[in-house]
């Protein structure tokens, strides 16, 4: 029997946050793994906003921030935090 699966671990500061074993995983397992990764990334929105701002983009203020970033000119000035 060959082991054709892979094991993915998502660690934050050395602590396991999400685990995926592709050999036995079903669709729900993949979705739960992705949910863990997304929750970890969104827990630090300020860093994500700073990173987006460096590219002239923002993740705040456009009503669909869960989808992704938009160009900063598409967002009014009062919605952009200049302190980030």
N, C-alpha and C positions, 0 to 999 in steps of 0.2 A: 504494500500500500504506500503510495507516494503522498507526501505532504505538499499539496499544491496551493494551500492557503497562505496568506500573510497575516501577520499580527501587527496592528497599528496601535501605538499608545500615544496619547496626547498628555504631555506633562507640563505642569506649571510650577516653576520653582522646585522641580524634582518630585512633585506630588502628582500621582496619576489622576487625570481628570476625566478621561474617556478612553475606552479600549474597544478595538474592533478586530475580531478574528474572521477573516474573509472566507475561511474554509467552511465555517458553519453559519455564517451571517445570512440573514434574510433582509428584505428591504427595510423593515422597521429598525434593524440593528444599524444599518447605514445612516438612516435618518436620525437616530438617537446619537450616534457618534458626531454627526455634523451639528446637531443641536448643542452638544457639549462644547464643541470648538467655537461656535458662534456666540454662545453665552459668555465664554471666556474672553473673546475679543471685544464684545460689547460692554464688558464690565469696566473697560477703560476707554470710554468714549472721548475723553479729552485728548488722549494720545492719538486716537484715530482721527480726530478733527485736525490736530496739528499736522499730522502726516498728509491729510487731504489738502490742507491750506498750502503746504509747500509746493503742491502741483497746481495751485490756483483753483482748487475745488473745495466743496464743503459737504458735510453729511448732515448738517443742521438746517432747519428752517424751510424745507420745501414740501413738508407734509408726507413725503414718502421716504423718510430717512432710512427705513428698514430695507429699502431696495438697493441703495447705493449712493454714490456721490453725484453731485451736479456741479457744473461750472459756477464759480462764485458770482459772475455777473448776472446769473439767473435768480439770485436771492437778494432781497433788499438789504441795504447796509445795516439797518438796525437788527437784523436777524443774525449777523455774524459777530462772534465774540472776539474783539480785538486783543483780549488778554491771552489768547491761546497761541 
